[in-house]
């Protein structure tokens, strides 16, 4: 029990450290920095003065931003609306790998040479933790944005019918609607205010928000600007289509929720049971370590089967609309 308490304390310390680093990097920026950095997706200049700099962070930033993956990481962070530079994100991954790896090494210290295996497994898990958080933030933000698209279209259509220009209609969206859609269209309006064309500003928006519905809206706006036509009528039809799609998606989500939660429970149940047995009867579970020629292959096989089962259940519940 003492080992479990100490291990839990180390895990909490690692989590608190990661959260503290993320929070410390989320500082306010000036209006000029926002225009030239955040709204143009050039966060380097915007973050230079407000983020604490050290030789280590400068070295990591220089290596990451100069690599092929730097742009991809920056795009993922922008889609998740996380005010981090690519180098800082890589630093979080390194911290998570060391922290969770040390936790695995500590928990497996009585397992002999296998403690290094536990440390390696912990490092792999730590590598995926920041990525899972970023992906969760990105998916959640994209869902909120898509849910707000019908309201955005209705507001824009009413503005166009009242005599507003397209830019004025987009500006009203940035002022009247809540986040995140207001934040994104505020970026679009500010980009146009500093000289970027509407087409380029909307393309930047689509890179930050990879939504098929948004792509349809932007395509309609660009075509109307080139050949003319009743934009209000087109957007009204698109709004109805998106509303119906959202309604169908919600109905499907209600129907497949039971399958998703059943898959999660079935996947976590063996892991929870193994941890419980390891706490109350370590000698019983140590047979896996003592007879590793048989125990380790069984452990790996069981883990793969659990993962495959969970993957199949999530694919069954993933219905495209």
N, C-alpha and C positions, 0 to 999 in steps of 0.2 A: 504493500500500500504506500509506503514511503517513497518507493521508486516512482510510482504512478503520480504522486503529488509533486515530486521534484520535476518529473518530465512535463507535467501539465504547467508548472510554473515557467519552465524554459519555453514551452510553446507560446504561452501568453506573452512572455517578454519579447519573443521574436515578432509576434503579431503587433504588439504595441510599438515596437521599433519601426516596423514598416509603415504603420499608420502615421506615426509621428513624422517620418520623413516626407510622406505624401502631403500631409497637412502643412508642413513648414514650407513646402514649395508652392503652395497655393496662395500667393500674395496678390494684392490689388495692383493694377497697372494704370499708368496715366492714359489720358485720352489720345495723345499723340502715339504712344506705344501701341495702343489698341488698334488705331487706324493703320499704322505702318507694319504692325506685327501680327496681331491676332486676326484681323480681318483680311489680311493678305496671305495668311498661312506662312508667315515668315517670322516665327517666334524667336529666332535667335536674337534679333535686336531688341525685342520687347522684353526678354527675360534677363538680359545682361546685367541691368542695374539693380533688379529686385531680388534675384536669387543669390543666396550666399555662394561664393565661388571659392574653390580650393584647387590646388594643383592637380589633385586626383580627379575631381569632376571635370576640370578643363581637359585633362588628358583623355578621359573616357569620351567626352563630347566630341573632341577632335577625331578620335578613331571611329566612333560610330557614325557621325554625320558624314565622314568621308568615305564610308563603305557603301556597298550596293543596297544594303538593307536599311540604311538610315532613312531614306525617303518613305519606304514602306512602313517603318515604325512610326514616323511622324504622321503619316496619313491615318494609321490606326488610332493614335492618340487624339488626333483632331476629330475623328468620327465618334470617339468616346467622350469628347469634350473634357479631356484631362490636360491641365496646364503643365505638362511636363515636356522636357526636351528628350530626344531619343537617347542621349547619353545618360540622363537621369533615370530613364526607364530601365536601361541595361544595368545601371547600378543597383536598382531595386531587385532585379532578377538575381544578381550576384549575392546580395545580402540575403535574399530568401533561400538561395541554394545553400549558403554556408549555415544559416540559422537552422533550417529544417534538417540539413545533413548532420549537424552537430546533435540535434535532438535524436535522430535515428541512431547515431553513434552512442549516445548516452543510454538510450533505452536498451540497446543490444550489447552493453558492456559485459554482461555475464554470459554471452554466447560465444566467447572465444573469437576465432578469426571471422566469424559471421558478423561481428559488429561492423566490420568494414562494408559488408553487403548491405546492412541496414543503413549505414551512412550514405552509401551510394543511392539506395532507394529514396532516402530522404532528400538528397540533393536533386534527384530527378523530379520529385514531387514539388520541391521548392522552385524549380525552374518553370513549372507550369502554373504556379499560383498567380503571379502578376498577369500573365497572359489570360488566364481564366477571368480575372477581375476586369481587365480591359474589355474582353469580349462580352462579358455580362453587361457592362456599362454601355457598350456600343449597341447591343441588341435592345436593351431597355430604352435607350434614348431614341432609337429608330422606331420602335413601336409607339412611343409617345408622339413622335413627330407625325407618323402616318395617321394616328388617330385624330390629330388636329388638322389634317389636310382638308376635310370637308368644310370645317368652319372657316379656314383660311380662304377657300375658294368662294364660299358664300359672301364673305366680307369683300373680297376683291371684285366679285361680280356686281355687288350692290354699288361699290365705288365706281366701277366702269359705267354702269347704267346711269349713275348720277352725274357723269361728265368728267370723272377723274381720268388722268392719263395712267398708263401702266405703271410708271414709276411712283406716282402718287398712291395708286392702289396698293402697291407693295409696301410703301411707307406706312400706310394705315394699318396693314397687317402687322408690321413690326411694333406698332404702338398699342394696338388694341388687344392682341392675343397674348396668352401666357407663354412661358418658356416650355419647350425649347424652340418652338417655331418662330417666336418673336426674336429670339437671339440670332437665329440664322438669317432671317430676312433683314434684320438690322445690319448684319455684316454685308449683305448684298447691297443695301441702300448706301452704306458708307463707302463701299468699294466704288460704286458709281459716282459718288460725290467727289472722289479724288481722281476721277478720270478714266476708270476702267469701264469698258463698254458693258451694256446690259447682258449681251451674250456670254462674255467671259465671266462676269460676276455670277451668272446663273450656272455656268459650267463649274465654277469653284464650289458653289453650293452643292451641286450634284456629287462632286468628289467627296465632300464632307458627309453628305447624306445619301448613301447609295440605295435609293428607293425607286422601284419601278414606277410607282404612282407619280413621284416627283419628276421622273424622267419624262413621263407622258405630258405633264403640265408644262415643263420647260420646252419640250418639242412643240407644243401647241403655241406657246408664246413666240418662239422663234419663227415659226411658219407665218403667224399672223403679222409679225414685223416685216417679213420679206414680201408677202403677197397680199396682205390685207385680209379683211373679213371681220365678222362679228365675234370678237374675242369673248365677250360676256356670254354669249350663247354657247360657245364651245366649252368654256370653263364650267358653265352650269351643267352641261351634259356629263363632263368628266366628274364633277362633284357627285352627281347621282350614282354614277358607276362605282366610285370609291366608297360611298356610303353603303351600297349593297354588298360590296366585297368585304367591308369591315363587319357588317352584320353576319354574313355567312361564316367568316373566320371566328367570330365569337361563339356562334352556335357549335361549330366544330370543336372549338377549344373546350367547351363544356362537356361534350361527348367523350373526348379523349383524355380528360383530366384524370379519370380513374385509372386508365392504362399507364399514364406517366407516373403517377404516385405509386402504383403497384410495382412498376419496374424499379423505382428508387428504393422502395422498402426491401424488395427481394435482393437488390444489389448490396445494400448496406447491412442486411441482417447477418450474413456470414461473417463480415468484418467485425461487427459489434459483438457477435458471439465469441469469436476468436479472442478479442481483447478482454472480454469478461472472463473467459476461461484462463487466460494468461495471468489475470490478476488474482483469481481465487485459487488456482491450482497450477502454479508455474511448472512443477515437475511433470505434469501431464503434457503440457504443451512443449516442454523441452525435448520430448521425444523426436519432434521434428528436426531439432538441431543435432541431437545425438546420432540419430540414424538419418543423416542428411542425404545419403545416397538414394533413399526412398522418399524422405520427407520434403526435400527441396523440389524435386520434380512434381510431387503431388501439389505442393503449394503453388507453384507456377501454373500448373494445369488448371487448378481451381480458380486462380485469379483470371486467367484468360477466358475461362468459360463464363465467369460472372460478367466480365466486360463484354463478351460477345452477346450474352443474353440481354444485357441492358441496352446495347447498341441496337439489337433487333427490335426491342420493344419501343425504343424512341423512333426508329424508322417507321414502324407501323403507325405510330401516333402522329407522324409528320405528314400532314395532308396539305398539299399545295392548292391554293385557291387562285 
